[in-house]
Amino acid sequence: MHVSCDQCGHQEPATSYENIQITTHSDPDAFPSALRQKRKTQTKHHEGRRQGHRRMSPVSEMCPNCGHMEAYSKELQLRSADEGSTVFYTCASCKHGWRVNN
């Protein structure tokens, strides 16, 4: 049995490579993982009031600070892809902020 080079056609007996250990190294990004891609922070921009650079949606949610029944929300995927998202709320009245993990 022979080992041949596809580029130049050179051939050698396979026994020439019996006691040779070959080690290869790859860049971690050479084979992207689908799960790693999903783990990156995903942001849902909701239509509604603009706060800084992110849009906030008005929702009917009671503020734990003042009891007002209107808040603005945004949803972020902060944990791994197989876990729920985190919803951030800001009270429309007192501006108190809180979050809920889905």
C-alpha positions as CSV (number, residue, x, y, z in Angstrom):
1,M,0.0,0.0,0.0
2,H,1.2,3.5,-0.9
3,V,0.5,7.0,0.3
4,S,0.3,9.6,-2.5
5,C,0.2,13.3,-2.7
6,D,-2.9,14.7,-4.5
7,Q,-0.9,17.9,-5.5
8,C,2.3,16.5,-7.0
9,G,1.6,12.8,-7.3
10,H,4.5,11.7,-5.1
11,Q,4.1,8.2,-3.7
12,E,5.7,6.5,-0.7
13,P,5.1,3.2,1.0
14,A,2.6,3.5,3.9
15,T,5.1,1.8,6.1
16,S,7.2,5.0,6.0
17,Y,4.6,6.6,8.3
18,E,4.1,3.8,10.8
19,N,5.9,5.4,13.8
20,I,5.1,9.0,13.1
21,Q,2.7,10.9,15.4
22,I,0.9,13.8,13.7
23,T,-0.6,16.6,15.7
24,T,-2.8,19.3,14.2
25,H,-4.1,22.6,15.6
26,S,-7.2,24.5,14.6
27,D,-8.4,27.9,15.4
28,P,-11.4,27.8,17.8
29,D,-13.5,29.7,15.3
30,A,-12.6,27.3,12.4
31,F,-15.7,25.2,13.2
32,P,-18.4,27.5,14.5
33,S,-20.9,25.9,16.9
34,A,-24.6,26.5,16.3
35,L,-25.1,26.6,20.1
36,R,-22.3,29.1,20.5
37,Q,-24.0,31.3,17.9
38,K,-27.3,31.1,19.8
39,R,-25.6,32.0,23.1
40,K,-24.7,35.4,21.8
41,T,-26.9,38.0,23.3
42,Q,-30.1,38.4,21.3
43,T,-32.1,41.6,21.7
44,K,-35.7,42.1,20.7
45,H,-36.3,45.7,20.0
46,H,-40.0,46.5,20.6
47,E,-41.9,49.4,19.1
48,G,-42.9,52.1,21.5
49,R,-41.2,54.6,23.7
50,R,-37.5,55.2,23.1
51,Q,-35.2,55.0,26.1
52,G,-31.6,55.7,25.3
53,H,-30.8,53.6,22.2
54,R,-33.4,50.8,22.9
55,R,-37.1,50.9,22.2
56,M,-39.4,50.2,25.1
57,S,-43.0,48.9,24.8
58,P,-45.8,50.1,27.0
59,V,-47.4,47.2,28.9
60,S,-50.0,46.7,31.6
61,E,-47.7,45.6,34.5
62,M,-48.0,46.8,38.2
63,C,-44.9,48.6,39.6
64,P,-43.7,46.9,42.8
65,N,-42.5,50.4,44.0
66,C,-45.6,52.6,43.5
67,G,-48.4,50.3,42.3
68,H,-48.8,52.2,39.0
69,M,-50.3,49.9,36.3
70,E,-48.3,51.0,33.3
71,A,-44.6,50.2,32.6
72,Y,-42.3,50.0,29.7
73,S,-40.6,46.7,28.8
74,K,-37.7,45.3,26.8
75,E,-36.8,41.7,26.4
76,L,-33.2,40.3,26.2
77,Q,-31.8,36.9,25.8
78,L,-29.0,37.0,28.5
79,R,-28.7,33.3,29.4
80,S,-28.0,30.4,27.2
81,A,-30.2,29.7,24.2
82,D,-32.0,26.8,25.9
83,E,-33.2,29.0,28.8
84,G,-35.8,31.7,28.8
85,S,-35.3,35.4,28.2
86,T,-35.2,38.2,30.8
87,V,-37.9,41.0,30.6
88,F,-36.8,44.4,32.0
89,Y,-39.6,46.8,33.1
90,T,-39.5,50.5,33.9
91,C,-42.4,52.2,35.6
92,A,-44.1,54.9,33.6
93,S,-44.8,56.9,36.7
94,C,-41.8,56.6,39.2
95,K,-39.2,55.2,36.7
96,H,-38.5,52.3,39.1
97,G,-36.8,49.4,37.2
98,W,-37.2,45.6,37.8
99,R,-36.7,42.4,35.8
100,V,-38.4,39.0,35.4
101,N,-36.8,35.9,34.2
102,N,-39.0,33.9,31.8
